[in-house]
Amino acid sequence: MKSFVDYPQNSDFSIHNIPFGVAVFNKDYIACCTRIGDLVIDLATLYDYGFFDDIEGLDENVFEAYTLNEFIELGKPVTNAVRLKLQQILGEDSKLANDEKTMSDCFFELEQVKMMMPVHVPNYTDFYSSIEHATNVGKMFRDPENALLPNWRHLPVGYHGRASSIVISGTDIIRPKGQMKPPGADSPVFGPSKQLDFELEMAFIVNKNTEMGETISTADAEDAIFGMVLFNDWSARDIQSWEYVPLGPFLGKNFGSSVSPWVVTLEALNPFRTASPKQEPEVLDYLKFNGDQNFDISLEVSIQPENGEENLICKSNFREMYWNMTQQLAHHTVNGCNVEVGDMYASGTISGKDPNSFGSMLELTWRGQNPLKLSDGSERKFIEDNDTVIMRGFAEKDGIRVGFGEVRGKILPAN
């Protein structure tokens, strides 16, 4: 499959991808869009020009919107048809290649647009599904000989987070303040977090509403998952470690999470499926699944000090997840919990077995005991003010590359 649009061979946004997002065009017009190479394509105008007239179920211009919610709620038969149609009209033999008016009206260079949150997120859940990450945290904070809690291998552990503070890549994050109890102190103190961290995660977005009491099985889960984004779950470790017993994360997490602007569909990721890790003991029936439900997605994290260069500090892979997305959604709804279009479900920190693949500063520096040295000579135990954290992700196989671009966020000093 080839396109008449020129783009580098290592572009995340090949014709094999066709992700979806929302952009501000020319500073005043908002619409849903897709991307190929470094071109952003206005889908609302393409619709008006009749390019989607033959797609059954796409009866109105849902692309004239501030979010993708209305589009993705149409379901896979429609959204998949739109993606395939876009691949067709962007193909090397397409009539669009010679349609100068349509290209002039619908195609924009990256610098001409500003990306927005791709979806309205009614609800957000964060899972804890990397066995390497959970083991590392257990070794640090509990018993190294019994790092995993008794329930961990039996169910996808998760908690309900704060949807209102999920922001688009490029949004600055203000260092949070809260209670902390320093080592050896008799009582807590209040102030800015001294142990601000990132968490390398991915998140999936659902495309349907369910009623209370309704469940989604592992077999049906993929029909309910529109696509995925990169996700940085910012974490204030010192606030978190003081507050999390007995009810779990709260102020240490809810001050901000950052997502990438492009939603990559599961269909685009199909070539990169891989087997899940063996789960022992055997899971309960409602968590059993068929086929390859993990995805081989290379991930990396860099820190960029203010006015400095990027420093690559982590290389991991989404295939490391012990619990997959179908199991997460099945478990989330098995009690009858209803879901809504645009709900976002983050994976939890994605860490591998190699220390260089640990997906947080907490692990990379082992709670600050082994600081990272950056190229400018400075050291990092955790994230400092004016540091920018950049996460990137892509899948590549047999000459096909599908990527997510990046999610970045800069830490500003506490107010």
C-alpha positions as a printed Julia matrix, in Angstrom:
415×3 Matrix{Float64}:
   0.0     0.0    0.0
   1.45    3.36  -1.07
   0.26    6.97  -0.94
   0.67    9.91  -3.29
   1.68   11.89  -0.17
   5.43   11.86   0.39
   6.59   11.09   3.91
   9.75    9.66   5.48
  10.06    5.9    5.69
  10.26    6.13   9.49
   7.13    8.26   9.82
   4.73    7.13  12.55
   1.89    8.3   10.34
   2.13    6.08   7.28
  -0.83    5.12   5.12
  -0.99    1.95   7.24
  -1.92    4.05  10.28
  -4.67    6.65   9.58
  -5.19    7.81  13.18
  -7.91   10.19  14.33
  -7.72   13.45  16.26
  -9.18   16.93  16.64
  -7.42   20.11  15.52
  -7.8    23.86  15.41
  -7.22   24.88  11.78
  -5.91   28.36  10.97
  -6.48   29.35  14.61
 -10.26   29.59  14.3
 -11.87   26.41  12.92
 -12.15   23.14  14.87
 -12.8    19.76  13.27
 -11.95   16.08  13.47
  -8.94   15.1   11.41
  -6.5    12.43  10.39
  -2.79   12.56   9.59
  -0.47   11.13   6.98
   3.21   12.0    7.18
   3.32   15.66   8.25
  -0.02   16.56   6.72
  -3.17   16.97   8.83
  -6.41   16.39   6.92
  -9.7    18.12   7.73
 -12.33   15.36   7.73
 -15.31   17.69   8.05
 -14.54   19.39   4.74
 -13.81   16.04   3.09
 -17.28   14.97   4.21
 -18.85   18.11   2.74
 -17.08   17.41  -0.55
 -18.76   14.0   -0.74
 -15.83   11.69  -0.12
 -17.76    9.6    2.43
 -21.16    9.56   0.68
 -21.1     5.79   0.15
 -20.47    4.87   3.8
 -23.63    3.43   5.3
 -24.44    4.85   8.72
 -22.5     8.08   8.24
 -25.63   10.13   7.61
 -24.46   13.47   9.0
 -21.21   15.36   9.34
 -20.03   14.11  12.73
 -16.58   15.52  11.96
 -17.81   19.07  12.59
 -17.14   18.58  16.29
 -14.82   19.47  19.14
 -14.26   15.78  19.99
 -14.3    12.36  18.32
 -17.02   11.06  20.66
 -19.93   11.33  18.23
 -17.89    9.69  15.46
 -16.59    6.76  17.47
 -20.05    6.1   18.97
 -21.17    5.09  15.47
 -19.25    1.85  16.08
 -16.68   -0.23  14.25
 -18.68   -0.85  11.03
 -18.68    2.91  10.37
 -15.32    3.96  11.83
 -13.49    1.11  10.12
 -15.17    1.99   6.82
 -14.04    5.61   7.17
 -10.47    4.53   7.85
 -10.44    2.19   4.83
 -11.96    4.91   2.65
  -9.19    7.31   3.75
  -6.55    4.75   2.82
  -8.22    4.45  -0.57
  -8.44    8.17  -1.32
  -4.87    8.74  -0.1
  -3.56    5.87  -2.25
  -1.07    6.49  -5.02
  -3.66    6.04  -7.8
  -6.36    8.14  -6.15
  -8.14   10.93  -8.06
  -7.46   13.13  -5.04
  -3.8    13.32  -6.08
  -4.86   15.65  -8.91
  -7.68   17.44  -7.08
  -5.91   20.68  -6.21
  -8.98   22.39  -4.73
  -9.73   19.6   -2.26
  -6.09   19.35  -1.22
  -5.88   23.13  -0.82
  -9.01   23.18   1.35
  -8.43   19.99   3.38
  -4.66   19.45   3.71
  -2.68   21.41   6.29
   0.94   21.42   7.37
   1.56   20.53  11.02
   2.55   24.08  11.94
  -0.82   25.33  10.64
  -2.82   23.39  13.22
  -3.07   23.04  16.97
  -4.07   19.65  18.32
  -6.77   19.35  20.97
  -7.92   16.6   23.31
  -9.18   13.93  20.89
 -12.12   12.86  23.06
 -14.21   14.12  25.92
 -13.32   11.73  28.76
 -16.32   11.1   31.03
 -14.49    8.56  33.2
 -10.88    7.44  33.67
  -9.51    4.23  35.16
  -5.87    3.42  35.79
  -4.78   -0.19  35.9
  -1.64   -1.73  37.42
  -0.97   -4.43  34.85
   2.79   -4.76  34.4
   4.11   -7.56  36.58
   7.63   -6.13  36.46
   6.44   -2.71  37.69
   4.24   -4.19  40.41
   7.11   -6.43  41.54
   9.57   -3.53  41.66
   7.19   -1.39  43.71
   6.48   -4.3   46.02
  10.18   -4.85  46.61
  10.7    -1.17  47.42
   7.73   -0.58  49.69
   6.83   -3.97  51.1
   8.51   -7.37  51.33
  11.11   -8.18  48.63
  10.35  -11.87  49.11
   6.6   -11.34  48.64
   6.5    -8.34  46.34
   3.1    -9.03  44.76
   0.0    -8.82  46.89
  -2.11  -12.03  46.98
  -4.73  -10.74  44.53
  -2.38   -9.45  41.82
  -2.15  -12.6   39.68
  -5.9   -13.2   39.96
  -7.34   -9.9   38.68
  -6.33   -6.7   36.88
  -5.85   -4.29  39.79
  -7.05   -0.76  39.08
  -8.57    2.39  40.52
 -10.85    5.16  39.3
  -8.86    8.31  38.58
  -9.67   11.92  37.76
 -10.89   12.55  34.2
 -11.0    16.35  34.51
  -7.21   16.71  34.77
  -6.3    14.66  31.69
  -4.69   17.12  29.26
  -3.33   17.12  25.74
   0.38   16.77  24.96
   2.23   20.07  25.3
   0.19   21.29  28.27
   2.38   22.44  31.17
   1.91   20.68  34.51
   2.26   22.64  37.76
   4.18   20.85  40.5
   1.6    19.65  43.03
   1.59   20.42  46.73
   0.35   18.2   49.51
   1.13   16.32  52.68
   4.29   14.23  52.91
   5.93   12.37  55.77
   9.73   12.49  55.37
  11.75    9.47  56.53
  12.26    9.61  60.28
   9.74   12.4   60.83
   7.12   12.05  63.56
   4.44   13.96  61.68
   3.66   15.04  58.11
   4.7    18.31  56.49
   3.04   20.35  53.74
   4.69   21.68  50.62
   5.56   21.05  46.95
   6.27   17.44  46.01
   9.97   16.64  46.04
   9.51   13.29  44.3
   7.6    14.15  41.14
   7.59   11.29  38.66
   6.24   10.17  35.3
   4.65    6.84  34.51
   5.04    5.39  31.02
   1.6     4.09  30.07
  -0.76    3.55  27.19
  -4.53    3.97  27.32
  -7.48    2.65  25.35
 -10.71    4.51  24.6
 -14.16    2.9   24.44
 -16.73    3.63  21.75
 -20.02    2.62  23.4
 -22.38    3.26  26.27
 -23.66    0.41  28.42
 -26.41    0.24  31.0
 -25.81   -0.46  34.69
 -25.82   -4.22  35.15
 -24.48   -4.87  31.62
 -21.12   -6.57  31.17
 -18.57   -6.75  28.36
 -16.87  -10.13  27.86
 -13.29  -10.61  26.74
 -14.7   -11.9   23.43
 -16.68   -8.67  22.88
 -14.17   -6.24  24.35
 -12.38   -5.33  21.12
 -15.63   -4.23  19.5
 -15.92   -1.71  22.34
 -12.33   -0.4   22.05
 -11.89    2.29  19.39
  -8.16    2.85  19.75
  -5.18    3.8   21.87
  -3.06    6.79  22.93
   0.19    7.31  24.79
  -0.43    8.22  28.42
   1.81    9.87  31.03
   0.35    9.35  34.49
   2.22   12.04  36.45
   2.78   10.92  40.05
   3.93   12.67  43.21
   5.57    9.75  44.98
   6.05   11.41  48.37
   2.42   12.53  48.52
   1.3     9.12  47.23
   3.3     7.05  49.7
   1.81    8.94  52.68
  -1.81    8.92  51.52
  -2.34    5.65  49.67
  -3.04    3.38  52.67
  -5.82    2.29  53.03
  -7.73    3.54  49.97
  -5.09    4.07  47.27
  -4.01    6.96  45.03
  -5.59   10.39  45.43
  -3.74   13.75  45.47
  -0.51   12.07  44.41
  -2.11   11.3   41.03
  -5.11   13.5   40.26
  -3.27   16.78  39.56
  -2.56   15.85  35.94
  -2.16   13.18  33.26
  -0.99   13.83  29.69
  -2.11   12.08  26.49
  -0.93   12.06  22.89
  -3.25   13.77  20.38
  -3.66   10.96  17.85
  -5.88    7.94  18.55
  -4.47    4.9   16.74
  -7.13    2.29  15.98
  -6.86   -1.35  16.99
  -7.24   -2.18  13.3
  -4.04   -0.27  12.5
  -2.28   -2.25  15.22
  -3.46   -5.67  14.04
  -0.18   -6.54  12.28
   1.68   -6.16  15.57
  -0.28   -8.57  17.72
   1.71  -10.91  19.9
   1.03  -13.6   22.49
   0.35  -12.63  26.07
   2.6   -13.8   28.9
   1.57  -17.09  30.5
  -0.74  -16.35  33.41
  -0.26  -18.49  36.49
  -2.36  -19.51  38.31
  -5.05  -20.0   35.67
  -7.48  -17.1   35.66
 -11.21  -17.36  36.34
 -13.46  -18.07  33.38
 -14.58  -14.46  32.79
 -10.92  -13.43  32.31
 -10.04  -16.14  29.81
  -9.53  -15.02  26.22
  -8.62  -16.31  22.77
  -5.92  -15.26  20.33
  -3.03  -12.83  20.56
  -4.17   -9.92  22.7
  -0.87   -8.15  23.37
   0.75   -5.7   20.96
   4.43   -5.23  20.11
   4.72   -1.45  20.56
   8.15    0.01  21.24
   8.13    2.78  23.84
  10.7     5.28  25.04
  11.0     8.16  27.49
  13.31   11.16  27.4
  13.97   14.02  29.82
  14.84   17.44  28.42
  16.1    20.05  30.91
  15.2    23.66  30.18
  17.3    24.94  27.25
  19.02   21.53  27.14
  19.02   18.46  24.94
  16.9    15.35  25.21
  18.24   12.46  27.28
  16.84    9.01  26.48
  16.32    7.31  29.84
  13.97    4.39  29.17
  13.11    1.92  26.38
  10.22   -0.42  27.06
   7.48   -2.29  25.18
   3.72   -2.64  25.55
   3.95   -6.38  24.91
   5.23   -6.74  28.49
   1.72   -6.29  29.94
   0.62   -9.22  32.1
  -3.07   -8.26  31.88
  -4.33   -7.32  28.39
  -6.99   -4.81  27.39
  -9.78   -7.35  26.87
  -9.24   -8.67  30.39
  -9.13   -5.16  31.82
 -12.45   -4.18  30.25
 -14.09   -7.49  31.12
 -13.01   -7.16  34.75
 -14.03   -3.49  34.89
 -17.6    -4.34  33.84
 -18.07   -7.79  35.39
 -19.86   -6.25  38.37
 -22.24   -4.33  36.1
 -20.32   -1.06  36.02
 -21.56    0.97  33.04
 -19.15    2.55  30.56
 -19.52    5.68  28.44
 -18.23    6.73  25.03
 -14.8     8.33  25.47
 -13.97    6.57  28.73
 -10.2     6.16  29.03
  -8.45    3.15  30.57
  -4.72    3.43  31.23
  -2.48    0.39  31.39
  -0.43    1.22  34.45
   3.31    1.75  34.26
   4.91   -0.37  31.52
   8.2    -1.79  32.77
  10.31   -4.58  31.35
  12.8    -6.92  33.0
  15.88   -4.88  32.1
  16.58   -1.88  34.4
  16.77    0.38  31.34
  13.17   -0.57  30.55
  11.69    0.56  33.86
   8.83    2.97  33.13
   9.2     5.45  36.01
  11.87    7.42  37.84
  10.87    5.56  40.99
  12.24    2.39  39.42
  15.0     3.85  37.23
  16.66    5.49  40.26
  15.34    2.92  42.72
  13.52    5.52  44.84
  16.33    8.04  44.37
  19.19    5.8   45.52
  20.8     5.65  42.06
  20.4     9.06  40.35
  20.46    9.32  36.56
  23.22   11.48  35.09
  22.15   13.71  32.19
  24.28   14.94  29.31
  24.67   18.41  30.86
  26.27   16.85  33.95
  23.24   17.27  36.19
  21.59   14.39  38.03
  17.98   13.39  38.47
  16.43   11.37  41.26
  13.0    12.61  40.2
  11.65   15.26  37.81
  12.88   18.82  38.46
  11.13   22.12  37.73
  11.27   23.12  34.03
  12.09   19.57  32.92
  10.12   18.31  29.94
   9.24   14.6   29.8
   8.71   13.19  26.3
   7.24    9.76  25.55
   7.14    8.16  22.12
   5.74    4.9   20.8
   5.6     2.98  17.52
   5.15   -0.5   16.09
   7.19   -1.74  13.14
   7.2    -5.02  11.23
   7.79   -6.18   7.65
   8.26   -2.65   6.38
   5.06   -1.38   8.01
   5.31    1.31  10.69
   2.43    2.6   12.77
   3.15    5.08  15.53
   1.63    7.42  18.05
   3.92   10.41  17.74
   4.67   11.76  21.18
   3.22   13.01  24.42
   5.2    15.71  26.19
   4.72   17.83  29.27
   6.82   20.44  31.07
   6.85   20.73  34.84
   6.4    24.26  36.16
   7.24   25.33  39.72
   4.52   25.02  42.36
   2.26   28.02  42.81
